Amino acid sequence: MDMEWATDGRTGELFIVQARPETVQSRRDVDVFETDRLAERGRVLVSGRSVGGKIGQGTVRVIEQVQ
């Protein structure tokens, strides 16, 4: 299972932001080695460990807690 977590910077609450079956490692070709490089670096917003070694990008969507 591939699960992504986020911590609220003000309250310290922990949230699951995405969960799906793991597919990256189980489908990789063990005979192929790929290397990705960033063209430039920006400000680090979050850090952690990844399942795969790919570089991704996308639009940030703020999810607010519904009470």
C-alpha positions in Angstrom: 0.0 0.0 0.0 1.3 3.4 -1.0 0.1 6.0 1.5 0.9 9.7 1.6 0.7 11.6 4.9 0.6 15.3 5.7 1.2 17.0 9.1 -0.6 20.3 9.9 2.1 22.8 10.7 0.0 24.6 13.3 -1.8 21.8 15.1 0.5 18.9 14.5 -2.4 16.8 13.3 -1.6 13.9 11.0 -3.7 13.3 7.9 -3.8 10.6 5.2 -3.9 12.6 1.9 -3.7 9.7 -0.5 -3.8 5.9 -0.4 -3.5 3.5 -3.2 -2.1 0.0 -4.0 1.7 0.1 -4.5 2.6 -0.3 -8.2 6.0 1.5 -8.6 8.4 -1.1 -7.2 6.4 -4.2 -8.2 6.3 -3.1 -11.9 9.9 -1.9 -12.3 12.3 -3.5 -14.7 15.2 -4.8 -12.6 17.5 -4.7 -15.7 17.1 -0.9 -16.3 18.7 1.8 -14.2 17.4 5.4 -14.7 18.7 8.6 -13.3 16.7 11.9 -13.1 18.2 15.3 -12.4 16.5 18.5 -11.5 17.2 21.5 -13.9 17.0 23.8 -10.9 16.2 23.7 -7.2 13.4 25.6 -5.4 12.4 26.1 -1.8 11.8 22.7 0.0 8.1 22.6 1.1 8.0 19.1 2.5 10.5 16.2 2.9 10.3 12.5 3.4 11.0 9.1 1.7 9.5 8.0 -1.6 8.6 4.6 -2.9 10.2 5.3 -6.3 13.0 7.5 -7.6 11.0 9.6 -10.1 10.7 13.4 -10.1 7.2 14.8 -10.1 5.5 18.1 -10.1 2.0 19.4 -10.0 -0.5 21.9 -8.7 -0.9 22.1 -4.9 -4.4 21.8 -3.6 -5.1 22.8 0.0 -7.5 20.4 1.7 -9.3 21.8 4.7 -10.7 19.7 7.5 -14.5 19.5 7.6 -16.0 19.3 11.1 
